[in-house]
């Protein structure tokens, strides 16, 4: 049996390394079941405790997950090797990636000169002029901007904060459905995901209260353009969530405003509610360019010190060259006009598809942002059915913890004229799947 699974070793460390190697080499793929503890122990001639310790280490490192009676399986995005999204089949219209429309991104022009010679970047990690622009960008939305910092994208910043603030085994409240890369990151850090349900107004207060009672030490959420559901905080929802969070002042609140300038919804930020520990994160990849790996954050003084202290010991600073490019784009009138047009265009495309689906009795969710979430009974049937019509959408499984099935459709490059055809094809696929699997 051990040979069948490709697992060897006589110690917990050796068994864990063998499983990790098999996952990295794709001998064991995502979702592959590992043998039960006692069976593998018998096959390898070791004690069940040795195998259990190996599995525990693999879970801690985000390589496997345990599904109760379903046993231990390889994680959907195991934290080893360099895994890529499924390749889009040739000839299909790709609506799965969540990327902006390239036609609505500015041309990135490098600064006229590079940073001269050796400079004390560690003593001045942030360009003062970019800090000023950030404060003028974020402050009017009600986010306190006394303390700001930079990072190499939102995942880099959030991962650094969680690794500093929490320890393996600690619980983090995560949106369900939520952004799959964040879910994978939390698991890879050895943290425990506690799902909180969302609706068209974002995180539900009752779900958050339950998660806090379960002992979560941090909340990661999006105030608008929630990915994949598209929810955005109303004033009433923001106030209700703040009320819940004020009862747990030690919990770190991470607000990920990833699509800010093109969300097509106002910001009602949790950070204006007098929370003790908080951070508001913004990136520019959705409206300035996917290759601009830069993020900014406004946060409380303690969070700033902890984040920047760890940054100092690793990469040290964010490239001043990159900062200069971002500064140039954020202050360019032509770029601002293009971003405004992108926001309007994405809203029109999102609304067009929602309307066309609604005309056919199909309910979608997408109050803001660049994605729609459409609940379905059978994700595989819908994804494969749409593939036969020439469309490629994302199955919802990678976004979900315990929420109901659905598919995510990215609308950034979906022309309004194409919404009619996609909605018609979607309705046909639902009819076909109901005929096949039962209505």
JOCOR-V984966 format. One record per backbone hydrogen bond with DSSP energy under -0.5 kcal/mol. CO is the residue of the C=O (numbers start at 0). NH is the residue of the N-H. Records with the same first field share a line. If there is no record, write none. Layout:
CO->NH, NH
This chain:
0->4
1->5, 6
10->14
11->15
12->16
13->17
14->18
15->19
16->20
17->21
18->22
19->23
20->24
21->26, 27
22->25
26->28
28->31
31->73
35->39
36->40
37->41
38->42
39->43
40->44, 45
46->49, 50
47->51
48->52
49->53
50->54
51->55
52->56
53->57
54->58
55->59
56->60
57->62, 63
58->61
61->78
62->74
64->72
66->69
67->70
70->66
71->33
72->64
73->30
74->77
77->79
80->82
88->91
91->93
92->94, 391
94->409
99->101
100->103
101->104
106->108
107->109
118->120
119->122, 123
126->129, 130
127->131
128->132
129->133
130->134
131->135
132->136
133->137
134->138
137->140, 142
138->141
146->298
148->296
150->152, 294
152->156
153->157
154->158
155->159
156->160
157->161
158->162
159->163
160->164
161->165
166->169
169->191
170->216, 217
171->193
172->219
173->195
175->197
178->181, 182
179->183
180->184
181->185
182->186
183->187
184->188
185->190
186->189
189->168
190->192
191->171
192->194
193->173
195->175
196->203
198->201
199->231
201->198
203->207
204->208
205->209
206->210
207->211
208->212
209->213
210->215
211->214
216->251
217->172
218->253
219->174
220->255
222->232
225->227, 229
229->367
230->225
233->237
234->238
235->239
236->240
237->241
238->242
239->243
240->244
241->245
243->246
244->247
247->250
251->218, 253
252->254, 278
253->220, 255
254->256, 280
255->257
256->259
258->261, 262
259->262
262->368
265->267
266->268
268->271
269->272
270->273
275->277
276->252
277->299
278->254, 280
279->297
280->256
281->295
283->286, 287, 288
288->291
290->292
291->293
293->283
294->150
295->281
296->148
297->279
299->303
300->304
301->305
302->306
303->307
304->308
305->309
306->310
307->311
308->312
309->313
310->313, 315
314->316
318->322
319->323
320->324
321->325
322->326
323->327
324->328
325->329
326->330
328->331
331->335
332->336
333->337
334->338
335->339
336->340
337->341
338->342
339->343
340->344
341->345
342->346
343->347
344->348
345->349
346->350
347->351
348->352
349->353
350->354
351->355
352->356
353->357
354->358
355->359
356->359, 361
357->360
360->362
361->363
362->374
364->372
369->410, 411
371->373, 408
372->364, 374
373->406
377->381
378->382
379->383
380->384
381->385
382->386
383->387
384->388
385->388, 390
386->389
389->92
391->94
392->394
393->407
394->397
395->398, 399
396->399
398->176, 177
404->375
405->395
406->373
407->393
408->371, 410
410->413
412->414
414->417, 418
415->418, 419
416->420
417->421
418->422
419->423
420->424
421->425
422->426
423->427
424->428
425->429
426->430
427->431
428->432
429->433
430->434
431->435
432->436
433->437
